[in-house]
Amino acid sequence: MSNREKSSNPLNFDVVIVGSGLAGLSAALKLADTLRVAVIAKRSLHDSASDWAQGGIAAALDSADSIENHVQDTLIAGGGLCNENLTRFILERGELAIKWLLEQGVPFTRDVTSELGFHLTREGGHSHRRIMHAADATGHAVVSTLAQRVRTHPNITLLEEHFAIDIITSAPFGAPGRRCDGLYVLDIRNGHTLTLQARHTVLATGGAGKVYLYTTNPDTATGDGIAIAWRAGCRVANMEFIQFHPTCLYHPYAKSFLISEAVRGEGGVLKLPAHDGNGLRFMPKHDARAELAPRDIVARAIDFEIKKHGIDYVHLDISHQPPEFLRAHFPTILSRCLEFGIDITHQPIPVVPAAHYTCGGVVTDAFGRTDIAGLFAVGETAYTGLHGANRLASNSLLECVVMAHSSASAIQADFVDHAYHPNTPLPTWDESRVTDPDEEVVITHNWDELRRLMWNYVGIVRTDKRLSRAKHRIALLRSEIDEYYANFRISRDLLELRNLVEVAALIVESACLRRESRGLHFSRDWPEQLAEALPTTLVRQR
């Protein structure tokens, strides 16, 4: 027990869900008809990577497609590291997931000429059109629909502007029979820290894109769930596999705006910039699939061309498509680009790669269970083995729904099958021996330095020397941050920085252990791929 804890009565729930993206909202709605659920959002209910997702949800729905085709496309993109059993488990439930979302009222784009009545698009790495979407803002449509249902559900308590700090366990680190009994949560609005007690806790906080200087992720993507689970003693796996989205809008005022994979799926081509606006297309020389190659190949190709030609960006051109087609399929992208003076009906879009998706995470089984009883992880926070060394486009939103429902079924079954005798009262937060921060510039400086060194040393292309430098500097930053955390009152910025440095260390450690190039991890010192594909699993020692 730390010097921040003291005894007091906590708030009680059956289940606490940390995170308000698609995974968290789906789990909450599945559980709330029979259980008392709390949903924690560190900003508003809509601030999540899911809400920003443009592409869609992949599922084999068309008669010309099959689950086996979807599985094989996923295994190929995953570079030999997908867990095939878990991959099949998730993809086989794709149709049920789509059906459930339709029942919730999600307004997917319709197409009266198709056998399904809905438009299916195609993205890189997919052999068929199988992406259900709501124009080019699928995530927003899905999250908005589910969020409205969550807000009006009588069994769901919303705690917006609350930040999960750490879980509370019933036994010492590493002891047998250890379980999660709840967690500490900071109320950001007033600075008070709450103790929440629950039979089950679900971590659905998304990924860790903000550990990099350039990312398509929202500001909330600071690896909170991964860091919380790791500190508690859960295994994490495959953290070296960070997917860089190939096409993020390049503009000084366009923060984190990605250009959907579907733009290339609908015929967009990548070109080198030229003064006359008609630069050379370059993807065919990098891969036979050209613009429809998996994201890691496209991102490395763009990175190669940028470095080779000494340029800041490349062009993504879909202006050859009719304007009415672009207005119908990409209204959000068209509108957003127009805000920056780019008319995609006549001009190419300047793009660069940016950190996009965390393929690794907290190790779970098919029901989201972690190494600690009562603690679950779902969505981008978790490592199920679906994504392997590289996520196939639009599989992530499907994983969110399927694993949320799977976890909910396991939690509901546990309430039926087992009695629960919590330790009461749980210890609560004590700030009697900390003070207000003297210089908050320390947080800002360390945050900036961490993200820059990760971008420069642990980016799309890596070397042993770069990783060694990153590891050394991260150790120093962690020491400074730990000292700051121990002596001053906590804030959202401090907690996010604490989690980011934890996740950065996990990424670097995992990258150092992989002595090959595979999927999203490319090393100049180890350019070959090993004959046997093995996940990188880290176990915390104390």
C-alpha positions in Angstrom: 0.0 0.0 0.0 1.5 3.4 -1.0 1.6 6.5 1.0 -1.3 7.8 -1.1 -3.9 5.3 0.3 -6.2 5.4 3.3 -9.3 3.5 4.3 -12.8 4.7 3.1 -16.0 3.4 1.6 -15.8 3.2 -2.2 -18.5 3.6 -4.9 -19.8 0.2 -5.8 -20.7 -1.2 -9.3 -21.0 -4.7 -10.8 -18.7 -3.7 -13.7 -16.5 -0.7 -14.4 -15.6 0.0 -18.0 -12.6 2.3 -18.6 -13.0 3.8 -22.1 -15.8 5.1 -24.3 -14.8 3.9 -27.7 -16.6 1.2 -29.7 -15.3 -1.6 -27.4 -16.3 0.1 -24.2 -19.7 1.2 -25.4 -20.5 -2.2 -26.9 -19.6 -4.0 -23.6 -21.6 -1.5 -21.5 -24.8 -2.0 -23.6 -24.4 -5.8 -23.5 -24.0 -5.8 -19.7 -26.3 -3.1 -18.5 -29.6 -5.0 -18.9 -28.7 -7.2 -16.0 -25.8 -5.5 -14.2 -24.9 -2.1 -12.7 -22.3 -0.6 -15.0 -20.0 2.5 -14.8 -18.4 3.9 -17.9 -15.3 6.1 -17.4 -14.3 8.6 -20.1 -11.4 10.8 -19.4 -12.9 13.5 -21.7 -16.3 13.3 -23.3 -18.1 10.2 -24.3 -17.2 10.9 -28.0 -13.5 11.5 -27.5 -12.1 8.2 -28.8 -10.1 6.8 -31.7 -13.3 4.8 -32.7 -15.1 8.1 -33.2 -12.4 9.2 -35.6 -12.4 6.0 -37.7 -13.2 6.7 -41.3 -13.0 3.4 -43.2 -15.5 0.9 -41.8 -16.0 -2.6 -40.4 -14.7 -5.6 -42.2 -16.9 -8.7 -42.5 -17.5 -11.4 -45.1 -21.1 -10.7 -46.0 -21.3 -10.9 -49.8 -22.0 -14.2 -51.5 -18.9 -13.7 -53.7 -16.8 -13.5 -50.4 -16.3 -16.0 -47.6 -15.0 -16.1 -44.1 -12.1 -18.2 -45.3 -11.1 -15.5 -47.7 -11.2 -13.0 -44.9 -9.2 -15.2 -42.7 -6.5 -15.8 -45.3 -6.3 -12.0 -46.1 -5.8 -11.4 -42.3 -3.2 -14.1 -41.9 -1.2 -12.8 -44.9 -1.3 -9.2 -43.7 -0.3 -10.4 -40.2 3.0 -11.7 -41.4 2.7 -15.1 -39.8 2.1 -13.8 -36.3 -1.7 -14.0 -36.2 -3.3 -16.5 -33.7 -5.3 -18.4 -36.3 -7.8 -19.8 -33.8 -8.6 -16.3 -32.3 -8.6 -14.9 -35.9 -11.3 -17.4 -36.9 -13.2 -16.8 -33.6 -13.5 -13.1 -34.3 -14.0 -13.2 -38.1 -16.7 -15.9 -37.9 -18.7 -13.5 -35.7 -18.5 -10.6 -38.2 -22.1 -11.0 -39.5 -23.5 -11.2 -36.0 -21.6 -8.0 -35.1 -22.9 -6.1 -38.1 -26.5 -7.4 -37.4 -26.2 -6.1 -33.8 -25.0 -2.7 -34.9 -27.9 -2.4 -37.4 -30.3 -3.3 -34.6 -28.8 -0.4 -32.6 -29.6 1.9 -35.5 -26.2 2.5 -37.0 -26.8 4.2 -40.4 -24.6 2.3 -42.8 -24.4 3.5 -46.4 -27.1 1.8 -48.5 -26.8 0.6 -52.1 -30.1 -0.7 -53.6 -28.2 -2.3 -56.4 -26.2 -4.7 -54.1 -27.5 -8.0 -52.9 -27.2 -6.9 -49.3 -28.8 -3.5 -49.8 -25.6 -1.9 -48.4 -22.5 -0.5 -50.1 -19.4 -2.5 -49.5 -16.0 -0.9 -50.2 -12.6 -2.4 -50.4 -9.3 -1.5 -48.6 -5.7 -2.4 -48.8 -4.9 -6.1 -48.2 -8.5 -7.2 -48.8 -9.2 -9.6 -51.7 -12.9 -8.6 -51.8 -15.2 -5.7 -51.1 -16.3 -6.4 -47.5 -16.1 -3.1 -45.7 -19.5 -1.9 -44.3 -19.3 1.8 -43.8 -21.3 5.0 -43.1 -19.9 7.2 -45.9 -16.3 8.1 -44.8 -17.2 8.7 -41.1 -18.1 5.2 -39.9 -16.6 5.5 -36.5 -18.5 8.7 -35.7 -21.8 7.2 -36.9 -21.3 4.0 -34.8 -20.1 5.8 -31.7 -22.8 8.5 -31.9 -25.5 5.8 -32.1 -24.2 3.7 -29.2 -23.4 6.7 -27.1 -27.0 7.9 -27.2 -28.1 4.5 -26.0 -25.6 4.5 -23.3 -26.6 8.0 -22.1 -30.2 7.0 -21.7 -29.7 3.5 -20.1 -30.9 3.5 -16.5 -28.3 0.9 -15.4 -25.3 2.8 -16.7 -23.5 5.5 -14.7 -21.4 7.9 -16.9 -18.2 9.3 -15.4 -17.0 11.8 -18.0 -13.9 13.9 -17.3 -12.6 11.0 -15.1 -9.2 9.4 -15.5 -8.4 5.8 -14.4 -5.1 5.8 -12.4 -4.5 2.2 -11.3 -6.4 -0.9 -10.4 -6.7 -2.2 -6.8 -6.0 -5.9 -6.2 -6.8 -8.2 -3.3 -3.3 -9.7 -3.0 0.3 -8.6 -3.3 2.0 -8.4 -6.7 2.6 -12.0 -8.1 0.7 -13.7 -5.3 -1.6 -16.6 -6.1 -5.3 -15.9 -6.2 -4.8 -12.2 -7.1 -7.9 -10.4 -8.4 -8.9 -6.9 -9.4 -11.4 -5.4 -6.9 -11.7 -2.0 -8.5 -9.6 1.1 -9.3 -8.6 4.6 -8.5 -10.1 7.4 -10.7 -9.2 11.1 -10.8 -12.2 13.5 -11.2 -10.4 15.9 -13.6 -12.9 18.7 -12.9 -12.2 19.1 -9.2 -9.0 17.2 -8.7 -10.5 14.7 -6.3 -9.7 11.0 -6.5 -12.4 8.3 -6.2 -12.2 4.7 -5.3 -14.5 2.5 -7.4 -15.2 -1.1 -6.3 -16.4 -3.6 -8.9 -16.5 -7.4 -9.3 -15.2 -6.9 -12.9 -13.1 -4.1 -14.5 -12.8 -3.8 -18.3 -10.0 -1.8 -19.8 -11.1 -0.4 -23.2 -8.9 2.7 -23.4 -7.7 2.3 -27.0 -4.1 2.5 -28.2 -1.0 4.6 -27.7 -0.6 6.7 -30.8 0.2 9.9 -28.8 3.6 8.3 -27.9 4.7 9.5 -31.3 5.1 13.1 -32.6 2.8 12.5 -35.6 -0.3 10.5 -35.2 -3.8 10.1 -36.5 -5.1 9.4 -33.0 -7.0 11.7 -30.7 -5.3 13.3 -27.7 -6.8 10.5 -25.5 -4.7 7.8 -27.1 -2.0 7.6 -24.4 -1.8 3.9 -23.7 -3.6 4.1 -20.4 -5.1 0.6 -20.2 -1.9 -1.0 -21.4 0.2 0.9 -18.8 -2.3 0.2 -16.0 -2.4 -3.6 -16.7 1.4 -3.8 -17.0 1.9 -2.0 -13.7 -0.5 -4.5 -12.1 1.4 -7.5 -13.4 -0.3 -8.5 -16.7 1.7 -9.7 -19.7 1.8 -7.6 -22.8 2.8 -8.8 -26.3 3.9 -7.5 -29.7 4.3 -3.9 -28.7 6.9 -3.4 -31.4 4.2 -3.5 -34.0 3.0 0.0 -34.4 1.0 0.6 -37.5 1.7 3.8 -39.3 -1.2 5.0 -41.5 0.4 5.7 -44.9 -1.8 8.8 -45.6 -2.2 11.5 -43.0 -3.1 15.0 -44.4 0.1 17.1 -44.5 -0.8 20.6 -43.6 0.5 22.9 -40.8 -3.0 23.4 -39.4 -4.4 19.9 -40.0 -3.9 18.1 -36.7 -4.2 14.3 -36.9 -6.5 14.1 -39.9 -6.1 10.8 -41.8 -7.1 10.2 -45.4 -9.0 6.9 -45.3 -7.7 3.7 -46.8 -10.9 3.6 -48.9 -9.6 6.5 -51.0 -7.0 4.1 -52.4 -9.6 1.3 -52.4 -11.7 3.5 -54.7 -8.9 4.2 -57.2 -6.6 6.9 -55.5 -3.0 6.7 -56.6 0.2 7.9 -54.9 2.5 10.2 -56.8 5.6 12.2 -56.3 4.9 16.0 -56.2 5.8 17.9 -59.3 5.6 21.6 -60.2 3.2 20.9 -63.0 0.9 18.9 -60.6 1.4 15.6 -62.6 4.1 13.7 -60.7 5.1 10.1 -61.2 3.2 7.2 -59.6 5.6 5.1 -57.5 3.8 2.3 -55.7 3.9 -0.3 -58.6 7.7 -0.4 -58.3 7.4 -1.2 -54.6 4.7 -3.9 -54.6 2.7 -5.7 -57.3 -0.5 -4.7 -55.4 0.5 -1.1 -55.8 -1.8 1.3 -53.7 -3.7 -1.8 -52.4 -0.7 -3.3 -50.7 -1.0 -3.6 -46.9 -0.4 -0.5 -44.9 3.2 -1.4 -43.7 4.4 -1.7 -47.3 2.7 1.5 -48.4 4.0 3.4 -45.4 7.6 2.2 -45.9 7.3 3.1 -49.6 6.2 6.6 -48.9 8.9 6.9 -46.2 11.5 5.7 -48.8 10.4 8.2 -51.5 10.3 11.1 -49.0 13.9 10.4 -47.9 15.2 9.6 -51.4 13.9 12.8 -52.9 14.3 15.0 -49.9 10.7 16.0 -49.9 8.2 16.6 -47.0 5.2 14.7 -48.4 3.8 12.8 -51.4 0.5 13.2 -53.3 -2.6 11.0 -53.1 -4.6 11.7 -56.2 -8.3 10.7 -56.7 -9.3 13.7 -58.8 -9.8 11.4 -61.8 -13.0 10.2 -60.2 -16.3 12.2 -60.9 -17.0 15.0 -58.4 -20.4 13.5 -57.6 -18.7 10.1 -56.7 -16.3 11.9 -54.3 -19.1 13.9 -52.7 -21.1 10.7 -52.2 -18.3 8.5 -50.9 -15.9 10.9 -49.2 -17.9 13.9 -47.9 -15.9 14.3 -44.7 -12.5 14.2 -46.5 -13.7 16.5 -49.2 -15.1 19.0 -46.8 -12.1 18.9 -44.4 -9.6 19.3 -47.3 -11.6 22.3 -48.6 -11.1 24.0 -45.2 -7.3 24.0 -46.0 -7.7 25.1 -49.6 -7.4 21.6 -51.2 -10.2 20.7 -53.7 -9.8 16.9 -54.1 -12.0 16.9 -57.1 -9.3 18.8 -59.0 -6.1 18.5 -56.8 -4.0 15.8 -55.2 -3.9 15.5 -51.4 -0.5 16.1 -49.7 0.0 13.1 -47.3 2.6 11.7 -44.9 2.6 8.5 -42.7 1.6 8.9 -39.1 1.4 6.5 -36.1 -2.1 5.0 -36.3 -2.7 1.7 -34.5 -1.1 -0.3 -31.7 -1.2 -4.0 -32.8 0.1 -5.3 -29.5 -1.3 -4.9 -26.0 -2.5 -6.7 -22.9 -2.5 -10.4 -23.4 -6.1 -11.9 -23.3 -8.0 -15.0 -24.1 -11.0 -15.3 -26.4 -13.2 -13.8 -23.7 -11.0 -10.8 -22.9 -9.7 -12.2 -19.7 -6.2 -11.0 -18.6 -3.7 -12.6 -16.1 -5.6 -11.0 -13.2 -8.9 -12.4 -12.2 -11.7 -9.9 -12.6 -9.7 -7.7 -15.1 -10.6 -7.7 -18.8 -9.1 -5.9 -21.8 -10.9 -5.3 -25.1 -10.3 -3.4 -28.3 -7.0 -1.8 -29.2 -5.8 -2.1 -25.6 -5.8 -5.9 -25.9 -3.6 -8.4 -27.7 -5.8 -11.2 -29.0 -3.5 -12.3 -31.8 -5.9 -11.1 -34.5 -3.6 -8.4 -36.0 -0.3 -10.3 -35.8 2.6 -8.2 -37.2 0.3 -5.9 -39.1 -3.4 -5.1 -38.8 -5.6 -5.7 -41.8 -7.6 -2.5 -42.5 -11.0 -2.3 -40.8 -10.6 -5.5 -38.7 -10.2 -3.4 -35.6 -13.7 -2.1 -35.3 -15.0 -5.7 -35.8 -12.6 -6.9 -33.1 -14.0 -4.2 -30.7 -17.6 -5.4 -31.1 -16.9 -9.1 -31.1 -14.6 -9.1 -28.1 -16.8 -6.7 -26.2 -19.7 -9.1 -26.6 -17.5 -12.1 -25.8 -16.2 -10.4 -22.6 -19.7 -9.5 -21.6 -20.8 -13.1 -21.9 -18.0 -14.3 -19.7 -18.8 -11.6 -17.1 -22.5 -12.4 -17.1 -21.7 -16.1 -16.7 -19.5 -15.4 -13.7 -22.2 -13.5 -11.9 -24.5 -16.5 -12.4 -22.0 -19.2 -11.4 -20.0 -17.7 -8.6 -20.6 -15.8 -5.3 -18.5 -12.7 -4.8 -17.1 -11.6 -1.5 -15.2 -8.3 -1.9 -12.7 -6.9 0.5 -14.4 -4.0 2.1 -13.7 -1.3 2.6 -11.1 -0.8 -0.1 -8.2 1.6 0.5 -8.7 5.0 -1.1 -6.4 7.8 -2.3 -4.5 9.9 0.2 -2.7 13.1 -0.8 -1.7 14.2 2.6 2.0 14.0 1.8 2.1 15.5 -1.6 2.1 19.2 -2.7 1.0 21.2 -5.7 3.5 21.1 -8.6 6.1 23.8 -8.5 7.0 23.8 -12.3 4.5 22.2 -14.6 6.8 23.0 -17.6 8.6 19.8 -16.6 5.6 17.8 -17.8 5.3 19.7 -21.1 9.1 19.4 -21.7 9.2 15.6 -21.0 6.1 15.0 -23.1 7.6 16.7 -26.1 11.0 15.0 -25.7 9.4 11.6 -25.4 7.3 11.9 -28.5 10.2 13.3 -30.6 12.6 10.6 -29.6 10.1 7.9 -30.3 9.4 9.4 -33.8 13.1 9.8 -34.6 14.5 6.5 -33.1 11.5 4.1 -33.0 9.6 5.0 -36.2 8.9 3.2 -39.5 12.5 2.2 -40.0 14.6 1.2 -37.0 18.2 0.3 -36.2 19.9 -1.2 -33.1 21.7 2.1 -32.4 18.5 4.2 -32.6 16.7 1.7 -30.2 19.6 1.8 -27.8 19.5 5.6 -27.7 15.8 5.6 -27.1 16.0 3.0 -24.4 18.7 5.0 -22.5 16.8 8.3 -22.7 13.4 6.7 -21.8 15.0 5.4 -18.6 16.1 8.9 -17.6 12.7 10.3 -18.5 10.9 7.6 -16.5 13.1 8.4 -13.4 12.2 12.1 -13.6 8.5 11.3 -14.1 8.4 8.8 -11.3 9.9 11.3 -8.9 7.4 14.0 -10.0 4.5 11.6 -9.6 5.6 10.6 -6.0 5.9 14.2 -4.8 3.2 16.3 -6.5 -0.6 16.1 -6.8 -1.7 14.3 -9.9 -3.3 15.8 -13.0 -4.5 14.5 -16.3 -1.3 15.7 -18.0 0.9 13.9 -15.5 -1.0 10.7 -15.6 -0.9 10.6 -19.4 2.8 11.3 -19.4 3.3 8.5 -16.8 1.5 6.1 -19.0 3.2 7.2 -22.2 6.6 6.7 -20.9 5.6 3.2 -19.6 4.3 2.3 -23.1 7.3 3.8 -24.8 9.6 1.5 -22.7 7.5 -1.5 -23.7 7.6 -0.6 -27.4 11.4 -0.2 -27.3 12.0 -3.3 -25.2 9.9 -5.4 -27.6 11.7 -3.9 -30.7 15.1 -4.7 -29.2 14.1 -8.4 -28.7 12.9 -8.9 -32.3 16.0 -9.8 -34.3 14.4 -9.8 -37.7 12.2 -7.6 -39.9 8.5 -8.7 -40.0 5.3 -6.8 -40.7 5.4 -3.3 -39.1 8.8 -3.9 -37.5 11.5 -3.1 -40.0 15.2 -3.1 -38.9 18.1 -2.1 -41.1 20.4 -4.3 -38.9 18.1 -7.3 -39.1 16.5 -7.0 -42.6 15.7 -10.8 -43.0 12.7 -12.6 -41.7 13.2 -15.6 -39.4 11.8 -19.0 -40.4 9.7 -19.2 -37.3 7.2 -16.5 -36.3 7.0 -16.0 -32.6 5.2 -13.2 -30.6 7.2 -11.0 -28.3 5.7 -11.5 -24.8 6.9 -9.3 -21.9 6.5 -10.4 -18.3 6.9 -7.8 -15.5 9.3 -8.8 -12.7 9.2 -7.1 -9.3 
